[in-house]
Amino acid sequence: MIDAELVRILCCPETYQGISLADASLIEKLNQQIAAGKLQNRGGQPLMEKIDGGLVRADGKYVYPIRQDIPVMLIDEAIPLAAW
């Protein structure tokens, strides 16, 4: 699990907005889309493996995946939330 203090000091690498932990229902929906082969990251690459969690940008447009308790804070790895 991601430490709350780490979440507090992290920010979006693109806009420097704050981030917050994604709720379990959002992660479940994203993982369902990944399993169905219907989800791509911001770089246009299809997501092949489920995520353990996510960090949602303050404007709600993107979620940065968390895999094995490590946040992936790369712009192209962000998952667009426009369709949600």
Secondary structure, 3 states (H helix, E strand, C coil): CCCHHHHHHCECCCCCCEEEECCHHHHHHHHHHHHCCCCECCCCCECCCCCCEEEEECCCCEEEEEECCEECCCHHHCEECCCC
